[in-house]
Structures are given as C-alpha cells and as structure tokens.
Amino acid sequence: MSKKFAYFYFLKKEPEKIGQIVPQHVEYWQKLNLMGYMGGPFSDRSGGLIIFNSESKEKAELLVSGDPFGSEGLLAQTWLNEWIPE
C-alpha cells in the first residue's frame, strides 16, 4: 500500500551553482514518474516542497537521497515525513 510523503528542502545561499543544478533536479524528479507527485520551489527560491507516494519511509528516503541538490552539496536542511492529508 502506498503512503504519501512530504519532502521540504532548504538550499544553501549559492545561487549560481543552484541555477546550474536546477535542470538536473527537475529532470531527476520527473524521470521518477512517481504517483501523487507534486513539487516546486518556494517563491523566494530558498528551497521547495515535493509531495509523492512511496511504499515506505525507507524507500522515500532512498528517492530523496538521489536528488542532485544533495549530491552537489547544495542542501542546507531537509525534512521528510509521511503526510496524511484530510
């Protein structure tokens, strides 16, 4: 059974490097083709929110760990948790 997860991420203040990685970040999440996916940046571009379905928190963590923002060292802070919308 699929669960819904909310992933908040906050970026370091490195606008030039972030601008270079944004296309890879977007492509990564689009290629996953996750059920229930919704995502986008905050209006001030300090980070963003991604909502998606996954079978477990462990699998959700694995998906999040592949985000290019993380592998490029651009994440200042992240938060991932199961979300139960009502």
C-alpha positions, 0 to 999 in steps of 0.5 A: 500500500502506498503512503504519501510523503512530504519532502521540504528542502532548504538550499544553501545561499549559492545561487549560481551553482543552484541555477546550474543544478536546477535542470538536473533536479527537475529532470531527476524528479520527473524521470521518477514518474512517481504517483501523487507527485507534486513539487516546486520551489518556494517563491523566494527560491530558498528551497521547495516542497515535493509531495509523492507516494512511496511504499515506505519511509525507507524507500522515500528516503532512498528517492530523496537521497538521489536528488542532485541538490544533495549530491552537489552539496547544495542542501542546507536542511531537509525534512521528510515525513509521511503526510496524511492529508484530510 
